[in-house]
Amino acid sequence: MKLKVRVVHYREDSWYADIDDADDRQPDDPYWYADGCRTQAEAIRLACAQLAVLDQAVAAGTRLNRISALLSAA
């Protein structure tokens, strides 16, 4: 599985980061996201930390769930 990190500056004071499948052309249902980061560095740091968590999960044989699956299970 190839994952990608996307970081977007969407307001004067906010950054958004998400992790999605590199082959997914529709970035509307990522595996993880962080909204409202105050800096680009914070968004990148959070995404890299989560990417390491997801990497460990995949290496252990865990199937990743998208945000929509996690929300529907709650």
C-alpha positions in Angstrom: 0.0 0.0 0.0 1.3 3.4 -0.9 0.1 6.3 1.3 0.5 10.0 0.7 0.4 13.0 2.9 -1.3 16.1 1.8 -0.9 19.5 3.6 -3.1 22.4 2.7 -3.1 26.1 3.9 -6.8 26.9 3.8 -7.2 30.0 6.0 -4.9 32.7 7.1 -4.2 30.9 10.4 -5.1 27.2 9.6 -3.4 24.2 8.0 -5.0 20.8 7.2 -3.2 17.5 6.7 -4.5 14.1 5.7 -3.2 10.7 4.8 -4.7 8.8 1.9 -4.0 6.1 -0.6 -1.6 7.4 -3.2 -3.8 5.9 -6.0 -7.0 7.5 -4.7 -8.0 10.4 -7.0 -10.8 11.5 -4.7 -9.3 12.9 -1.5 -12.7 13.0 0.2 -12.3 10.0 2.6 -8.8 9.7 3.9 -7.4 7.3 6.5 -6.5 10.1 8.8 -6.7 13.9 9.0 -5.9 16.8 11.2 -7.7 20.1 10.9 -6.9 23.5 12.4 -3.2 23.1 12.7 -1.7 26.5 13.5 1.4 26.1 11.3 2.6 24.1 8.3 5.3 22.5 10.5 2.7 21.4 13.0 0.6 19.8 10.2 3.6 18.0 8.8 4.8 16.8 12.2 1.3 15.4 13.1 1.0 13.7 9.7 4.5 12.1 9.9 3.8 10.8 13.4 0.5 9.3 12.2 2.1 7.9 9.0 4.6 6.0 11.3 1.6 4.6 13.3 -0.2 3.5 10.1 3.1 2.0 8.7 3.4 -0.1 11.9 -0.2 -1.2 11.6 0.1 -2.3 8.0 3.4 -4.1 8.8 1.5 -6.0 11.5 -1.1 -7.1 9.0 -3.8 -4.7 10.1 -6.2 -3.5 7.4 -6.5 0.3 7.5 -10.0 1.9 7.9 -11.0 5.2 6.2 -12.5 8.0 8.3 -16.0 7.2 7.0 -15.8 3.6 8.3 -14.6 4.8 11.7 -17.5 7.4 11.9 -20.1 4.8 10.9 -18.9 2.4 13.6 -19.3 5.0 16.3 
